[in-house]
Amino acid sequence: MLVDSHCHLDQLDLSLFENNMDHVIRRAAEHDVSFMLCVCIDMNHFADVKALAKRYPNVRASVGVHPNETDSPDPSVEELIAMGSDDAIIAIGETGLDYYRTEAATLWQQERFCRHIAAAVHLDKPLIVHTRQARAQTIACLKTEEASRARGVLHCFTEDWTMAKQALDLGFYISFSGILTFKNATEVHEVAKKAPMDRILVETDAPYLAPVPFRGKPNEPAYVKYVAQHLAELRGVSYEEVAAITTENFTRLFRAGPSLV
């Protein structure tokens, strides 16, 4: 069995799935995916994300605001704690720093990130961290705000081994998306080979970043199998071993998973 540790079910184009979310869940099961974490990226869609976690026993959700979101209400620490206290919400995020497009607005991103870290620490629920072109600043925020008390995951990892090692030293996990299957993702391949097996997760980030052989097409949770297969090839182990270990890792970090449904 597999866990898609990061997807956005509420963002899927359901016209590709007979306009039925049940079809998405069924296709995932047919590809060994037995559990999914539906990740929130803004407050405008939090109710939808939470509803999916309430509807499907093998789906859980997070609460947070993506660093690139500018049209969403920005919750306080207290509001994040209140929303994150629900049993269906197992993580805080997606949060973090992304200076690829918004480097001029770093202060408000850092303030938002710090609020999410504080909520995660208070709730003792893991952080889902997005980081892009902000390696040093992301690690600095995690250290300053004592994010290691909550732990978490650097999702859709696209950075280098130096940053991965720093995150691992803070107790964080590393999650690989379909980017792992891209031939030119050499830094990501290096991290996938070096990271301890007990700190690795797999994800789709669906509907984005579909893996080879579906690159450029809409992604879905079923395709996390291709990420796991490529990870197995890079590590020189069996697909079954990767599936078992990444599922165990997810269950340990998020205190949820197929064995706890």
C-alpha positions, 0 to 999 in steps of 0.5 A: 500500500502507498500513501499520497502524502501531499495532494490537493483533491479540492483542486482537481478537474473532476470533469476528468473523473466522471465529475465524481470524487469517488472515481478519484479515490477508486482509481487511487486504490487500483494503483495501491494508494490507500491513504491521502493527505489533502493539503490546504493552500488558502482559507477560501477552500479550507471548508472544501478540504475539511469536508473531503477529510470528513467524507472519506475515511482514507483522507485527512486534511491540513490547514494553512495558507501557501506563501504565494497566496495573496487573496486569502484571509491570513489567519492568526495563530489562535485561528490556526489553532482553532481550525487545526484542533479538529481530528480530521486536520492532521497537519499545519500548512502548506506554509513556508517561503517562496522567493521565486516570484515574491522576493520583494515581499519577504517580511510578510511571508516570514511573519505568516510562516512564523504564525504557522510554526507557532500553531503547529508547536502548540497543537503538536501537529507536523508542519508541511513546508513549501520552500523555493529559492529561500534555502537559508531563510527557511532553515533559519525560521525553522530554527528560530521558531523551534519548529523541531518541537512539531517536526514536519516535512519539506514537501515536493523537495527540489533543493540540494543535499545541504538543505536536506541535511539541515532539515533532517537534523531538525527532525524533518522529513523529505517528500518527493513528488513527480519531479523525482522522475524528471531526468534533469532533476539531478540534485533531487536524485542525489537527495533521494539516494542519500536521505535516510529511508526512515525520513522519506515520503512520496507525494503527487502534489496533484493536480500539479507536477505529474510524473513521467510518463504523464509529465505535462498532464493533470496529476492525480493521487494514483500516480504516486505509484510512479514516484515510488517506483522511481525512488526504488530504482534510485535506491536499488531496492524493491518497490514493495520496500519503498511502499512499506517504508514510506507508509510507515514513515507517514504514519509515524509523522502524522499519527494517521494512515491506512493502519489507523483508519 
